[in-house]
Amino acid sequence: MVELVLISTEMLLANLFLWDRCAKRRHSVAATVLCYVLFRLFLIFVGNVLKSIVGTPYESGPLVILSGFLYIIPIFFLYETRILKLVNIFFFLWTYTFSLYSISYFTSLFFTAGRQMTIFAATQTLLYALTFYYYYSYFIPKYSYMIDHISEQDERWFSALSVSWFFVLFALYMAFAAPNLVGMPVFVFFLFLGIVALSSRLIYNLVITRNQMLQLELRFDHQLAQYQDQKRHAAEIRKLSHDINKYNSVIQYALKEKNYEYLAEFCDSAFETLRLRPAFQETGNETLDALIYHLVNQCSEKGIELTLDLDPALTGSIEIAPLSLTTILGNLFENAVEACELMPEDQRWINVTIRPDGARVHTVIKNSCNQLEKNNRQGMKRLLPKHIGTTLVEQTVKKIGGMVKYQREENQYEVVLILANRNLSN
């Protein structure tokens, strides 16, 4: 039937065009299309062979739909993608196309048998005309971006949710299309409960991540304010440097008059801004300098010996988003400080090395540690799951491009971090 060919072809083309938005093709458009055409002809041949067994395709709609899953085979070879993303996006797209198929099918049942196929095809075509542009231009790219930038654990949860969405929809279709399947409604309810559970878990993860990001934003604002204060302090010192001779004259006069009380008061007031504060080699990146400044202060307060090795080539060359840099280095610096707090005061040390490495920024953070479990988290951090900071680091590294590796030895913990950096590649 012409209508059946139109219905199945629309579903196929919709899935393939949407999938093309989610991954990079390995071959040209012509080669990709040719592969799909040959595979479709093969399925038509197999379908004709099985037609006498399963009845007409229209009467065996579920079989026709499920046969569409065979297209995962050419997609796997035609696109550069991970297995988990392949499964996730594939089921997500089929949920969309099968939803339109089901709406069209049940709409056609309101008409006489002779007009059902025509109404079926017309309704599905209209639905694609109304929704496809939105899915192609906005929804699918955003969903694909999300899958590419979440943690591996969340990606597995989303994959399970995507598969569940499709099978709930398919079970609902079967429950209405084949009412003789008595147990199907019960199966639908169990699948629905599973989706509720999966959705609740994912929402929980998203809320926790959002809370952590809010804390990072607040912490970054605080650290940036500290760093700006340090810069203002340095500017004040430069302004006062030319007044030293005047101060010396006043001091000499006070000594001559033996007015020691006035001399002490004057010195405290005049040289308040000249008191030493922690210093380090600035990189020119305000975010990185603020994070290092905060680390220097933390180490000074907690009696931690800090060694900084900042390559001068970093100056003015870092182009990593401030929030991403704060998420990664802020958490890693904080973990190093917390680990050192569990050590005896004479064994607390942190070494930080940051240098450019081609088109990347290479960072190594080493700190003293023992085998004790950290229980020194303060404030809101006590309410967050353990290792949430490490999870956020891995998510952000994956998002901006790079790798992070952790290595524990007997009394030392080492983090090797490599981040992509646009400016260094120029």
Residue, then its C-alpha position, 0 to 999 in steps of 0.5 A: m500500500v502507498e499509505l503504508v510505505l509513506i507511514s514507514t518512510e516518514m518514521l525512518l526519515a525522521n529518525l535518521f535526520l534527527w540522528d544526524r544532528c546527534a553525532k558526526r558522520r564517518h562518511s559522506v552524505a551520499a555514502t550514508v544515504l546509499c547505505y540506508v537505501l540498501f539496508r531498507l531494500f534488504l529489510i523489504f526483501v526480508g519483510n516480503v519473505l515473512k509476510s505470509i507468516v505474520g500477515t499484512p504489515y498493517e495488521s502486524g504494526p508492532l512487528v513493523i515498528l520493532s523491525g525499525f530497531l534493526y537500523i541501529i546496525p548501520i547507524f553504529f557503523l556510519y556515525e562516531t558515537r559511544i555505545l551508551k549514547l547510541v542506545n540512549i538517543f536511538f530509543f529517545l528518537w523512537t519514542y518521538t516517532f512512535s508517539l506520532y505513529s500511535i496518535s495517528y493510528f488511534t485517530s484513524l480508528f474513528f473512521t471507516a475501515g476503507r478510509q483508515m489508512t488514508i487518515f492514518a498517513a495524513t494525520q502522521t504527516l500533519l504531526y510531523a509538519l507541526t513538530f519536526y522542525y522544533y525537535y530538529s532545531y531545538f530539542i534534539p541538539k539540547y538533549s544530545y548536548m546534555i548526554d555529552h556533558i553529564s557524568e557516566q553514571d547519570e548517562r547510564w540512568f538517562s539511558a535506562l530512562s530513555v529505554s523505559w519511555f519507549f517501552v511504556l509507550f509501546a506497552l500502552y499501544m499494545a494495551f489498546a491495540a490488542p485488548n486480548l492481552v490481559g496482563m498488558p495494563v499491569f505491565v504498563f503500570f510497572l513500567f510507569l513506576g520504574i520511570v517515576a523511580l528513575s526520574s526521581r533519581l535523576i532529579y535528585n542528582l540534578v538538584i544536588t549538582r545545582n546546589q553544589m554549583l551555587q556554592l561554587e559561585l558563592r565561593f568564587d565570588h568570595q575568593l575573587a573579592q579576597y583577591q581584589d582586596q589583595k590587589r588593592h592592598a598592593a596598590e596602597i603599598r605602591k602609593l605609600s612607598h614615596d611617602i617613606n621619607k616623610y615618615n622617616s622625618v617624623i620618626q626621627y623627630a619623635l626619637k629626638e623628642k623622646n616621645y615614644e608613645y606618639l612614635a608607637e602610635f604613628c608607626d602602627s598607623a603609618f605602616e599598617t598597610l605595609r604588613l606582609r600578606p601571602a604573595f604568589q606569582e600572578t598568571g594574569n587570569e583573574t579566576l586562577d589568581a583568585l583561586i590560588y590566592h585563596l589556597v595560599n591563605q588557607c595553607s597559611e591559616k592551617g599550617i600547610e607548606l605550599t609549593l607553587d610552580l606556575d610557568p611564566a608562559l601561563t601569563g595571559s594565555i588561559e581561556i577557560a570559563p571562570l565557573s568551569l575553572t572554579t569547579i575543577l581547581g576549587n574542588l581539587f584545592e579544597n580536597a587537598v587542604e581537607a586531606c592535609e588537615l587530617m595529617p600532623e602539622d609537621q607533615r602537611w604539604i601541598n605542591v601545585t604545578i601548572r604549565p602550558d602543554g601545547a594546546r592544553v593546560h597541564t596541572v599536577i596537584k600533590n598533597s600529603c594524606n593518610q588512610l583516614e576518611k575525611n569527616n571535616r566537612q563544614g556547613m552545607k557540605r555536610l548535607l551533600p553526598k560524599h565525593i560530589g566534588t570529585t563527580l563535578v570535577e569529572q563532569t566539568v573536565k568532560k564538558i570542556g575537554g581533557m582528562v583527570k587521573y587520581q593516584r594514591e600512594e602510602n602518604q601522598y595523593e596526586v591528581v594529574l589534570i589536563l584541560a583543553n585551552r583555546n588560546l594556547s593552540n593559536 
